[in-house]
């Protein structure tokens, strides 16, 4: 196998960057998911590698800590036969005063075809895409978006339920500060799902309704309607801001327990982007229970990131840069 055979090889996908899901059409999102399905079987082989990105160079530029996302992108690139390189901000010339853009340009000058960027400042990948000629993948920019996490969530839902259109998906927890929630909202609503946002009022302020979502504050009231619940991590740094009285009180009202799972449908699907805080967002027995697809998300994340890397650069022969218009050569 060198390239997957599926509709995404047509003109459905023409983008050079993946900066977020807000600007993608439903057809483009489906094209990524279909491509990911084509690559999923690679992980089941005894030899887990295909030559689709042979000769390409993928750089991971992570300015925030990460385990799953960084490792997943590195492994995805290697399974596509790309060369990979991790970037460490603490030991780079940034510490000597070099600008972020100059650092990226120098990395590009070394032959980088794809820069996978995580940064605490929203909009950083978008800025970078205006100043370099290689492809940019947003691996999380502040509280703005985390597109590949939402895509792997969608893949997990579609594999478990057979569809996304018509499902009711609850996003539970710190919606206000969650880039995962934002990317999921954009994608789920475009694919026809009903989205319910649930958590304390300080973490789910009014106004989200304009994105086509329902806002709820009583988890037990909405659980019976949900086909899927995506449990977002409580960021303990937010607790210092006094956004809810205590972790114990949050858990009392919003932690997914076996009792709450029984309030839902018999085939309720539970997702969690990780890292999970056991005993805070969900109990250990729920995290490891039959309704949980947390490890499936990790597995599907590899296929999704292989798909994104392939669609951005795998169908284009190496050569002179395309320019900075955000579109790949066909």
C-alpha positions, -999 to +999 in steps of 0.1 A: +000+000+000+014+034-010-017+055-009-052+048+003-080+045-023-109+065-012-129+097-022-104+120-004-080+115-033-103+136-054-107+173-053-125+172-019-093+179-001-071+208-015-059+225+016-022+229+025-027+235+062-049+222+090-053+252+113-087+243+127-121+228+120-141+260+121-133+268+085-136+232+072-167+220+054-185+188+064-172+172+032-136+180+041-140+166+076-155+134+062-126+132+037-102+132+066-122+105+085-124+083+054-087+087+048-081+077+085-101+045+080-078+037+051-048+040+073-063+023+104-054-012+092-017-003+091-015-005+129-028-041+127+000-053+105+032-071+117+051-045+097+035-012+107+049+010+079+039+023+045+060+045+021+034+072+016+056+100+031+090+087+021+113+116+016+093+140+037+105+157+069+081+164+097+091+187+126+072+188+159+073+224+174+058+220+208+058+250+232+036+232+257+040+199+274+024+169+256+026+132+257-002+117+236-003+143+208+035+147+203+041+110+204+011+103+182+023+127+155+058+113+156+047+077+153+022+086+126+049+103+105+073+073+110+046+048+100+043+068+068+081+066+063+087+103+070+118+116+088+108+133+121+125+157+144+113+171+177+120+208+186+128+219+222+121+255+229+141+256+261+173+246+243+167+266+211+178+300+199+146+314+212+163+316+246+188+339+229+162+363+216+154+348+182+118+353+171+094+325+168+089+331+130+127+332+124+131+299+142+104+284+120+120+298+088+153+283+098+137+249+104+120+252+070+153+260+054+166+226+067+140+210+044+109+207+066+078+198+047+054+199+077+055+218+110+033+204+137+028+233+161+015+235+197+016+269+214-001+285+244-011+316+223-043+313+202-037+320+165+000+311+165-003+284+138-023+308+116+004+334+120+031+309+111+012+298+080+015+333+067+053+333+070+065+299+058+059+278+027+056+244+043+024+229+057+013+238+092-008+215+115-023+230+146-017+206+175-034+230+199-032+267+202-041+280+236-079+277+243-087+281+206-087+247+188-072+212+188-084+199+154-068+164+154-082+156+189-117+164+177-111+144+145-101+113+165-131+118+187-153+118+156-136+087+143-142+069+176-179+079+176-184+069+140-167+035+145-188+028+176-221+042+165-219+039+127-228+075+122-226+110+137-257+126+121-286+125+145-266+116+176-267+137+208-233+143+222-226+158+256-194+178+262-189+178+300-166+200+321-145+231+315-160+242+282-148+278+285-111+270+285-112+239+263-097+239+228-110+203+224-145+215+231-143+242+204-130+219+177-156+193+186-184+218+185-174+230+150-172+194+137-201+178+154-226+205+144-214+204+108-219+167+107-255+168+121-251+160+158-269+177+186-244+191+211-251+196+248-226+216+268-227+208+305-207+219+336-207+246+363-220+280+351-186+295+356-171+270+332-200+270+307-212+306+305-242+317+284-234+325+248-225+291+235-259+288+221-249+309+192-228+279+180-259+258+178-254+241+211-277+235+241-263+246+275-272+227+306-260+228+342-276+196+357-258+166+344-283+140+357-311+158+337-294+155+303-276+121+306-307+101+295-307+119+262-270+115+253-256+089+230-221+100+237-205+119+266-170+135+261-155+141+295-131+170+294-102+174+319-106+198+348-075+220+346-064+223+382-048+256+374-083+270+369-091+261+405-067+288+417-090+313+400-120+302+422-142+292+392-158+265+414-158+260+452-137+228+453-127+198+434-148+176+457-179+197+450-173+195+412-169+157+414-202+154+434-222+171+406-203+163+374-181+132+379-191+102+357-198+074+381-214+040+376-247+054+389-246+081+363-237+057+335-268+037+344-289+070+340-278+070+303-286+047+274-274+011+276-249+018+248-237+052+261-203+059+247-178+076+270-148+096+256-121+115+274-093+134+256-068+129+284-049+131+306-078+120+328-080+127+365-094+095+380-118+103+409-124+138+397-139+137+362-147+100+362-143+070+385-117+044+377-143+017+371-160+040+346-127+049+329-120+012+324-155+000+319-174-013+289-188+021+280-153+037+278-136+042+245-106+061+259-079+037+246-098+034+213-093+072+210-056+068+213-055+041+187-077+062+163-055+092+169-027+075+150-048+068+120-062+104+120-028+120+122-015+097+095-045+108+074-038+145+080-001+142+073-009+123+041-035+147+028-013+178+034+018+164+019+016+128+008-001+135-026+024+162-036+058+154-050+087+171-031+100+202-049+098+240-049+074+255-024+038+261-034+037+296-021+016+307+009-019+306-003-029+277+020-036+253-009-017+223-021-006+217-056-027+191-075 
